[in-house]
């Protein structure tokens, strides 16, 4: 099934979406692609998947660039460095996708779907009520040419869907592909939906854009997370529909929390910005991610579990990767980071503290908030300690408003977290978003902001709240709120 020639120059890619802070999962998959390419004299490509305009965050793309470079994962081709197969932003390739969607319509491997979102939702509700898996039933699949022409003439909007071969118990009833870590995997077509390829707004879905880009950029090996296994039969069907060679697929085990659930921001910080701003060294992060999956031999550097990126390129064995989900153990990461900090010379350690914790720009921003609030310079430390502390634990007397119960206060803090996650991190955006939440939940501005101040600073006295949040940064602020809520949940369990 994997017909890519072994003589073809190796080309791999990562394709993150600029929808927020860059994720540690992006770094994990990026590291594996980087190692694979460097071991084989190949090319490592960065492609930006920015076709989901509803979730697009303008600043996120640059954060992706900065974070990956901070980790030492430079790329050979990409939006900022160019290359022979650009453009490398999907939003700049929409005409390419439309042309390829027309090819599929012409050879009848795709079809126009005129069903409205309301009709799709009604079908979904009926299927759920009947305890059937929600999927599109192919309503528009068999429209006649006259019906299609009539709908187009009426100006009806439409999506373009993949025409998955029907399940008939013959050779076309299933799709088999080879996963380089798992062997052959077969999906019966009655479990493969007629996936949307082009949305009604003219933008492609992940499935079409992914396959078209990988083919046109001559990707030989698709190394991605195992959550994409269920999508792979759709991609294989697309390769076949276009008559293209199929790349090798490597689906990597997902990073897991200690309880084996998929890593998420609810249980661990997942933002690379958080780790950078919290004083983790890039060498420690890369080393830690290299331990995931078991691709590194255990006898490197006397089994210390400490190795460099160059040593990973030299020794990493992809076929040794274990399929059990590697555990993203924050305790171990902290230990490993500590080991790297202790290896620094005193001068290098001072430089890291001076630039990462007490950087000039960071101190300058904090100082501007404090100048009108202190009477002696020594008060600076007393009123700004939360900017430099890792653990801030407010007492119940500090965060609980006088006329509120603990239960409703924690529920409102959860609402604050949801609003903060979805809000641009500027004073101009944060203030109205938080005030709107307060109005909806009938919390006064004083109660609203005092609760958040207590959670973030551990006190009811601090520099201006919103300005402090902007300086402190979104990643660390959100992590502090999440940790507060987790701590309160644990206390509630203990009380029971």
VOKOL-917565 format. One record per residue (C-alpha): x, y, z; residue number from 1. Coordinates in Angstrom, 2 decimals, padded with zeros to 5 digits. Example, Ala and Ser with C-alpha at 12.3 -4.5 7.8 and 13.67 -1.06 7.14 Angstrom:
# VOKOL-917565
BABA     east    north       up  pos
BABA   012.30  -004.50   007.80    1
BABA   013.67  -001.06   007.14    2
END
This chain:
# VOKOL-917565
BABA     east    north       up  pos
BABA   000.00   000.00   000.00    1
BABA   002.92   002.35   000.68    2
BABA   004.18   002.78  -002.85    3
BABA   006.60   005.67  -002.27    4
BABA   009.95   004.87  -003.82    5
BABA   012.77   004.31  -001.34    6
BABA   014.99   006.38  -003.65    7
BABA   012.81   009.48  -003.40    8
BABA   014.45   012.27  -001.37    9
BABA   012.96   012.23   002.11   10
BABA   010.58   015.11   002.77   11
BABA   008.55   015.47   005.97   12
BABA   006.44   018.27   007.41   13
BABA   004.54   019.60   010.37   14
BABA   001.44   021.69   009.80   15
BABA   000.34   023.52   012.96   16
BABA  -002.74   025.72   013.08   17
BABA  -002.32   029.32   014.32   18
BABA  -005.26   029.20   016.73   19
BABA  -003.51   030.16   019.97   20
BABA  -000.33   029.42   021.87   21
BABA   001.86   026.78   020.19   22
BABA   001.22   023.38   021.79   23
BABA   003.80   020.99   023.28   24
BABA   002.27   018.36   020.99   25
BABA   003.42   020.45   018.01   26
BABA   006.95   020.44   019.43   27
BABA   006.77   016.67   020.03   28
BABA   005.68   015.85   016.48   29
BABA   008.02   018.55   015.13   30
BABA   010.96   016.94   016.94   31
BABA   010.19   013.52   015.46   32
BABA   009.89   014.93   011.94   33
BABA   013.11   016.92   012.40   34
BABA   015.02   013.83   013.58   35
BABA   013.64   011.68   010.75   36
BABA   014.67   014.21   008.11   37
BABA   018.14   014.88   009.56   38
BABA   018.90   011.17   009.91   39
BABA   018.17   010.62   006.22   40
BABA   019.56   013.77   004.66   41
BABA   016.02   014.94   003.92   42
BABA   014.02   018.16   004.17   43
BABA   011.92   019.32   007.12   44
BABA   009.04   021.58   006.06   45
BABA   006.82   023.88   008.13   46
BABA   003.35   024.50   006.69   47
BABA   000.74   026.70   008.34   48
BABA  -002.81   025.33   008.31   49
BABA  -004.81   028.54   008.66   50
BABA  -007.98   027.79   006.72   51
BABA  -010.15   027.73   009.87   52
BABA  -010.69   031.48   009.90   53
BABA  -013.12   031.34   012.84   54
BABA  -010.32   030.20   015.18   55
BABA  -007.44   032.05   013.53   56
BABA  -005.29   034.11   015.94   57
BABA  -003.11   036.64   014.04   58
BABA  -000.20   036.60   016.52   59
BABA  -000.13   032.80   016.75   60
BABA   001.89   032.19   013.58   61
BABA   004.85   034.22   014.82   62
BABA   004.63   032.47   018.19   63
BABA   004.90   029.13   016.37   64
BABA   008.02   030.33   014.54   65
BABA   009.60   031.72   017.71   66
BABA   008.84   028.69   019.88   67
BABA   010.15   026.10   017.43   68
BABA   013.31   028.11   016.84   69
BABA   013.74   028.52   020.61   70
BABA   013.78   024.71   020.79   71
BABA   016.33   024.47   017.99   72
BABA   013.94   022.92   015.46   73
BABA   014.77   024.94   012.37   74
BABA   013.03   024.12   009.07   75
BABA   014.26   023.99   005.50   76
BABA   011.12   025.34   003.84   77
BABA   008.26   027.40   005.23   78
BABA   006.29   030.64   005.11   79
BABA   009.14   032.76   006.44   80
BABA   012.05   031.09   004.64   81
BABA   010.42   030.23   001.32   82
BABA   011.08   027.18  -000.78   83
BABA   010.30   025.62  -004.16   84
BABA   006.78   024.40  -003.26   85
BABA   005.19   027.49  -001.76   86
BABA   003.15   029.22  -000.71   87
BABA   003.37   027.50   002.68   88
BABA   000.26   029.07   004.20   89
BABA  -002.92   027.25   003.29   90
BABA  -004.92   030.48   003.20   91
BABA  -002.74   031.49   000.25   92
BABA  -003.47   028.24  -001.62   93
BABA  -007.28   028.35  -001.81   94
BABA  -007.37   028.50  -005.60   95
BABA  -005.24   025.34  -005.72   96
BABA  -007.77   023.50  -003.54   97
BABA  -010.72   024.69  -005.62   98
BABA  -009.03   023.45  -008.79   99
BABA  -008.45   020.05  -007.22  100
BABA  -012.00   019.87  -005.87  101
BABA  -013.21   020.42  -009.44  102
BABA  -011.08   017.46  -010.54  103
BABA  -012.88   015.26  -008.02  104
BABA  -016.30   016.54  -009.10  105
BABA  -015.38   015.81  -012.70  106
BABA  -014.36   012.20  -012.01  107
BABA  -017.33   011.62  -009.67  108
BABA  -015.24   010.86  -006.58  109
BABA  -016.84   013.90  -004.90  110
BABA  -020.24   015.58  -005.08  111
BABA  -021.99   018.83  -004.18  112
BABA  -024.07   018.78  -001.00  113
BABA  -026.82   021.42  -000.81  114
BABA  -028.11   020.41   002.62  115
BABA  -028.34   023.35   005.02  116
BABA  -026.66   023.31   008.46  117
BABA  -030.13   023.11   010.00  118
BABA  -030.98   020.03   007.95  119
BABA  -027.69   018.39   008.87  120
BABA  -028.32   019.12   012.55  121
BABA  -031.82   017.64   012.37  122
BABA  -030.43   014.47   010.78  123
BABA  -027.82   014.27   013.53  124
BABA  -030.45   014.57   016.26  125
BABA  -032.56   011.84   014.68  126
BABA  -029.57   009.50   014.44  127
BABA  -028.62   010.12   018.07  128
BABA  -032.19   009.49   019.15  129
BABA  -032.11   006.21   017.22  130
BABA  -028.75   005.38   018.86  131
BABA  -027.00   005.45   015.50  132
BABA  -023.57   007.00   014.92  133
BABA  -024.07   010.55   013.59  134
BABA  -023.00   010.72   009.96  135
BABA  -024.16   012.24   006.71  136
BABA  -026.59   009.83   004.99  137
BABA  -025.68   010.83   001.43  138
BABA  -028.86   012.80   000.76  139
BABA  -027.33   014.79  -002.13  140
BABA  -025.10   012.04  -003.44  141
BABA  -027.53   010.89  -006.11  142
BABA  -028.90   014.22  -007.35  143
BABA  -029.36   014.31  -011.10  144
BABA  -027.48   016.80  -013.27  145
BABA  -030.73   018.68  -013.74  146
BABA  -031.30   018.93  -009.97  147
BABA  -027.74   020.14  -009.43  148
BABA  -028.10   022.73  -012.18  149
BABA  -031.39   023.91  -010.70  150
BABA  -029.83   024.34  -007.23  151
BABA  -026.86   026.22  -008.67  152
BABA  -029.12   028.48  -010.71  153
BABA  -031.09   029.24  -007.55  154
BABA  -027.88   030.34  -005.86  155
BABA  -027.98   027.66  -003.17  156
BABA  -024.77   027.35  -001.20  157
BABA  -023.12   023.96  -001.08  158
BABA  -020.23   021.98   000.32  159
BABA  -018.25   019.39  -001.60  160
BABA  -018.16   015.91  -000.06  161
BABA  -016.01   012.86  -000.66  162
BABA  -017.97   010.03  -002.30  163
BABA  -016.82   007.09  -000.18  164
BABA  -017.35   003.82  -002.09  165
BABA  -020.43   002.11  -000.63  166
BABA  -020.18  -000.89   001.65  167
BABA  -021.15  -003.83  -000.57  168
BABA  -019.02  -006.65   000.78  169
BABA  -016.74  -006.53  -002.26  170
BABA  -013.25  -005.12  -002.89  171
BABA  -014.50  -001.55  -002.69  172
BABA  -016.09  -002.00   000.73  173
BABA  -012.98  -001.21   002.78  174
BABA  -009.70   000.67   002.70  175
BABA  -006.42  -000.74   003.98  176
BABA  -003.28   001.27   004.59  177
BABA   000.06   000.50   006.18  178
BABA   001.07   002.24   009.37  179
BABA   004.85   001.90   009.71  180
BABA   004.50   001.29   013.47  181
BABA   001.37  -000.87   013.45  182
BABA   001.30  -002.70   010.12  183
BABA  -001.80  -002.88   007.94  184
BABA  -004.97  -001.23   009.24  185
BABA  -008.35  -001.78   007.57  186
BABA  -011.43   000.42   007.81  187
BABA  -014.79  -000.81   006.55  188
BABA  -016.48   001.91   004.52  189
BABA  -019.63   001.74   006.59  190
BABA  -017.48   003.44   009.26  191
BABA  -016.12   006.13   006.90  192
BABA  -018.28   009.23   006.44  193
BABA  -018.74   011.19   003.21  194
BABA  -016.42   013.84   004.60  195
BABA  -016.77   017.52   003.64  196
BABA  -013.78   018.51   001.48  197
BABA  -014.71   022.11   000.62  198
BABA  -016.81   024.23   002.96  199
BABA  -019.54   026.55   001.74  200
BABA  -017.24   029.54   002.36  201
BABA  -014.86   028.25  -000.31  202
BABA  -012.18   027.12   002.13  203
BABA  -011.02   023.50   002.22  204
BABA  -011.30   021.23   005.22  205
BABA  -008.22   019.63   006.71  206
BABA  -008.67   016.47   004.67  207
BABA  -008.53   017.94   001.18  208
BABA  -005.90   020.58   001.94  209
BABA  -003.72   018.05   003.75  210
BABA  -003.65   015.56   000.89  211
BABA  -003.27   018.15  -001.88  212
BABA  -000.45   019.93  -000.06  213
BABA   001.38   016.76   000.89  214
BABA   001.31   015.60  -002.73  215
BABA   002.30   018.90  -004.30  216
BABA   005.05   019.41  -001.70  217
BABA   006.31   015.88  -002.42  218
BABA   006.00   014.67   001.17  219
BABA   007.32   011.11   001.39  220
BABA   006.52   010.37   005.04  221
BABA   003.56   011.65   007.04  222
BABA   004.61   011.58   010.71  223
BABA   001.72   012.74   012.88  224
BABA  -000.24   011.92   016.03  225
BABA  -002.28   008.72   016.26  226
BABA  -005.53   010.70   016.55  227
BABA  -005.36   011.00   012.75  228
BABA  -005.51   007.23   012.18  229
BABA  -009.29   007.32   011.74  230
BABA  -008.92   010.04   009.09  231
BABA  -006.27   008.17   007.11  232
BABA  -008.69   006.00   005.07  233
BABA  -010.29   009.22   003.80  234
BABA  -006.87   010.49   002.83  235
BABA  -005.98   007.21   001.11  236
BABA  -009.25   007.39  -000.84  237
BABA  -008.32   010.92  -001.91  238
BABA  -004.87   009.85  -003.08  239
BABA  -006.54   007.12  -005.12  240
BABA  -009.16   009.52  -006.47  241
BABA  -006.40   011.77  -007.80  242
BABA  -004.32   008.84  -009.01  243
BABA  -001.37   009.82  -006.77  244
BABA   001.26   007.82  -004.93  245
BABA   000.54   007.27  -001.26  246
BABA   003.17   008.37   001.28  247
BABA   004.35   006.33   004.23  248
BABA   002.27   006.92   007.36  249
BABA   003.73   006.99   010.87  250
BABA   001.17   007.65   013.60  251
BABA   002.87   008.53   016.86  252
BABA   001.39   007.65   020.26  253
BABA  -000.32   010.58   021.92  254
BABA   001.21   012.35   024.89  255
BABA  -000.74   011.38   028.01  256
BABA  -001.42   012.77   031.46  257
BABA  -000.47   010.68   034.48  258
BABA  -003.97   009.18   034.47  259
BABA  -003.39   008.14   030.83  260
BABA  -005.93   010.63   029.47  261
BABA  -004.90   012.67   026.44  262
BABA  -002.73   015.58   027.47  263
BABA  -004.79   018.73   027.83  264
BABA  -004.53   022.19   029.34  265
BABA  -006.97   021.10   032.06  266
BABA  -004.35   018.87   033.69  267
BABA  -000.98   020.13   032.47  268
BABA   000.27   023.34   030.90  269
BABA   000.44   022.62   027.16  270
BABA   001.61   026.01   025.90  271
BABA   005.23   026.24   024.79  272
BABA   005.04   029.93   025.69  273
BABA   004.24   028.93   029.28  274
BABA   007.33   026.73   029.55  275
BABA   009.56   029.35   027.98  276
BABA   008.25   032.13   030.22  277
BABA   008.32   029.93   033.33  278
BABA   012.05   029.38   033.14  279
BABA   012.43   026.02   031.43  280
BABA   015.50   025.58   029.26  281
BABA   014.92   024.57   025.63  282
BABA   017.51   021.80   025.98  283
BABA   015.47   020.29   028.83  284
BABA   012.20   020.48   026.88  285
BABA   013.73   018.83   023.82  286
BABA   015.41   016.15   025.96  287
BABA   012.12   015.47   027.76  288
BABA   010.15   015.16   024.51  289
BABA   012.88   012.87   023.16  290
BABA   012.16   010.48   026.05  291
BABA   008.57   010.11   024.91  292
BABA   007.80   006.87   023.09  293
BABA   011.03   004.98   023.72  294
BABA   012.89   005.72   020.50  295
BABA   016.15   006.53   022.30  296
BABA   018.37   003.62   023.47  297
BABA   018.58   003.40   027.24  298
BABA   022.37   003.18   027.39  299
BABA   023.09   006.65   025.98  300
BABA   025.26   008.70   028.36  301
BABA   025.33   005.88   030.92  302
BABA   021.56   005.68   031.09  303
BABA   021.17   009.17   032.56  304
BABA   018.21   009.93   030.26  305
BABA   020.01   013.15   029.34  306
BABA   020.97   013.74   025.72  307
BABA   021.22   016.51   023.16  308
BABA   019.31   017.08   019.96  309
BABA   022.40   016.04   018.01  310
BABA   022.55   012.78   019.97  311
BABA   018.89   012.17   019.18  312
BABA   019.59   012.57   015.48  313
BABA   022.45   010.09   015.82  314
BABA   020.77   007.41   017.93  315
BABA   016.95   007.67   017.71  316
BABA   015.31   004.50   016.32  317
BABA   011.78   005.01   015.01  318
BABA   010.90   001.34   014.88  319
BABA   011.56   001.12   018.63  320
BABA   008.77   003.55   019.46  321
BABA   006.32   002.01   021.91  322
BABA   002.64   002.35   021.05  323
BABA   001.52   002.90   024.65  324
BABA   000.91   006.60   025.22  325
BABA   004.01   008.29   026.68  326
BABA   003.31   010.08   029.95  327
BABA   003.91   013.83   030.06  328
BABA   005.10   013.84   033.67  329
BABA   005.56   017.44   034.77  330
BABA   007.44   016.31   037.89  331
BABA   010.01   014.57   035.73  332
BABA   010.28   017.58   033.43  333
BABA   010.98   019.83   036.40  334
BABA   013.64   017.39   037.64  335
BABA   015.23   017.27   034.21  336
BABA   015.18   021.05   033.88  337
BABA   016.85   021.29   037.26  338
BABA   019.61   018.94   036.06  339
BABA   020.25   021.21   033.09  340
BABA   020.24   024.32   035.27  341
BABA   022.86   022.77   037.55  342
BABA   025.08   022.03   034.56  343
BABA   025.32   025.73   033.72  344
BABA   028.36   027.70   034.76  345
BABA   027.65   030.33   037.46  346
BABA   027.92   033.03   034.82  347
BABA   025.53   031.24   032.45  348
BABA   023.10   030.60   035.30  349
BABA   023.17   034.28   036.24  350
BABA   022.59   035.17   032.59  351
BABA   019.53   032.88   032.42  352
BABA   018.05   034.34   035.62  353
BABA   018.82   037.87   034.50  354
BABA   017.29   037.49   031.06  355
BABA   014.46   035.02   031.71  356
BABA   013.18   036.09   035.15  357
BABA   014.49   039.62   035.60  358
BABA   014.75   040.73   032.00  359
BABA   015.01   044.47   031.36  360
BABA   011.81   044.68   029.34  361
BABA   009.83   042.68   031.91  362
BABA   011.11   044.81   034.80  363
BABA   010.50   048.00   032.83  364
BABA   006.85   047.10   032.32  365
BABA   006.40   046.20   035.99  366
BABA   008.17   049.36   037.15  367
BABA   005.83   051.54   035.10  368
BABA   002.88   050.01   036.96  369
BABA   004.46   050.59   040.37  370
BABA   005.89   054.09   040.16  371
BABA   002.74   055.87   041.36  372
BABA   001.96   053.26   044.04  373
BABA   005.04   053.01   046.27  374
BABA   006.68   055.34   048.75  375
BABA   010.04   053.57   049.07  376
BABA   011.90   051.45   046.54  377
BABA   012.00   048.51   048.92  378
BABA   008.21   048.26   048.66  379
BABA   008.69   047.24   045.04  380
BABA   009.43   043.65   046.00  381
BABA   006.53   043.41   048.45  382
BABA   003.94   044.51   045.90  383
BABA   005.30   042.70   042.84  384
BABA   006.36   039.31   044.21  385
BABA   003.58   037.52   042.31  386
BABA   005.27   038.49   039.02  387
BABA   008.24   036.30   039.95  388
BABA   006.67   033.54   042.06  389
BABA   005.69   030.16   040.65  390
BABA   003.15   029.21   043.32  391
BABA   000.50   031.68   044.47  392
BABA  -002.13   030.17   046.77  393
BABA  -004.76   032.64   047.99  394
BABA  -006.57   031.84   051.21  395
BABA  -010.33   031.45   051.16  396
BABA  -010.59   034.66   053.19  397
BABA  -008.74   036.45   050.38  398
BABA  -010.65   035.23   047.31  399
BABA  -014.19   034.63   048.66  400
BABA  -016.49   037.69   048.36  401
BABA  -018.49   038.40   051.50  402
BABA  -021.91   037.76   049.99  403
BABA  -020.97   034.75   047.86  404
BABA  -020.83   031.05   048.65  405
BABA  -017.72   029.02   047.90  406
BABA  -019.62   026.96   045.32  407
BABA  -020.85   029.92   043.28  408
BABA  -017.45   031.64   043.55  409
BABA  -015.62   028.64   042.10  410
BABA  -018.26   028.33   039.37  411
BABA  -017.71   031.98   038.47  412
BABA  -013.92   031.47   038.48  413
BABA  -014.46   028.65   035.97  414
BABA  -016.48   031.07   033.82  415
BABA  -013.68   033.63   034.11  416
BABA  -011.21   031.03   032.86  417
BABA  -013.37   030.26   029.81  418
BABA  -013.65   033.97   028.96  419
BABA  -009.91   034.55   029.41  420
BABA  -009.06   031.59   027.20  421
BABA  -011.13   033.05   024.35  422
BABA  -010.08   036.69   024.70  423
BABA  -007.27   038.58   023.02  424
BABA  -004.67   039.44   025.66  425
BABA  -004.91   043.22   025.68  426
BABA  -006.40   045.61   028.22  427
BABA  -008.85   046.82   025.56  428
BABA  -010.18   043.30   025.02  429
BABA  -009.98   041.91   028.56  430
BABA  -011.93   044.64   030.33  431
BABA  -015.19   044.48   028.30  432
BABA  -015.06   040.67   028.14  433
BABA  -014.81   040.33   031.92  434
BABA  -017.41   043.04   032.54  435
BABA  -019.82   041.34   030.14  436
BABA  -019.38   038.08   032.05  437
BABA  -020.08   039.89   035.32  438
BABA  -023.27   041.38   033.94  439
BABA  -024.46   038.01   032.65  440
BABA  -023.80   036.31   035.98  441
BABA  -024.86   039.32   038.12  442
BABA  -021.44   039.79   039.68  443
BABA  -020.37   043.36   040.40  444
BABA  -017.19   044.70   038.82  445
BABA  -015.63   044.85   042.28  446
BABA  -016.43   041.19   043.07  447
BABA  -015.41   040.10   039.58  448
BABA  -012.04   041.80   039.49  449
BABA  -011.23   041.21   043.17  450
BABA  -011.67   037.45   042.72  451
BABA  -009.40   037.41   039.70  452
BABA  -006.86   039.62   041.47  453
BABA  -006.77   037.23   044.42  454
BABA  -006.34   034.18   042.17  455
BABA  -003.51   035.72   040.17  456
BABA  -001.64   037.63   042.86  457
BABA  -002.62   035.91   046.09  458
BABA  -003.69   039.26   047.53  459
BABA  -006.35   041.92   047.28  460
BABA  -003.59   044.53   046.95  461
BABA  -001.59   044.73   043.72  462
BABA  -000.75   046.96   040.77  463
BABA  -003.64   047.55   038.31  464
BABA  -005.12   044.15   037.57  465
BABA  -005.60   044.15   033.81  466
BABA  -002.30   045.89   033.12  467
BABA  -000.59   043.34   035.38  468
BABA  -002.22   040.47   033.48  469
BABA  -000.94   041.82   030.17  470
BABA   002.60   042.06   031.56  471
BABA   002.41   038.64   033.23  472
BABA   001.24   037.06   029.98  473
BABA  -001.67   034.91   028.89  474
BABA  -000.02   031.51   029.25  475
BABA   001.09   032.00   032.86  476
BABA  -002.15   033.77   033.85  477
BABA  -004.33   030.96   032.52  478
BABA  -002.12   028.36   034.17  479
BABA  -002.45   030.18   037.50  480
BABA  -006.26   030.18   037.27  481
BABA  -006.30   026.48   036.33  482
BABA  -004.04   025.59   039.22  483
BABA  -006.24   027.56   041.61  484
BABA  -009.32   025.65   040.44  485
BABA  -007.51   022.30   040.65  486
BABA  -006.36   023.10   044.20  487
BABA  -009.92   023.99   045.23  488
BABA  -011.25   020.74   043.76  489
BABA  -008.71   018.75   045.77  490
BABA  -009.67   020.61   048.93  491
BABA  -013.34   019.89   048.26  492
BABA  -012.55   016.18   047.89  493
BABA  -010.67   016.22   051.18  494
BABA  -013.58   017.91   052.93  495
BABA  -015.87   015.09   051.82  496
END
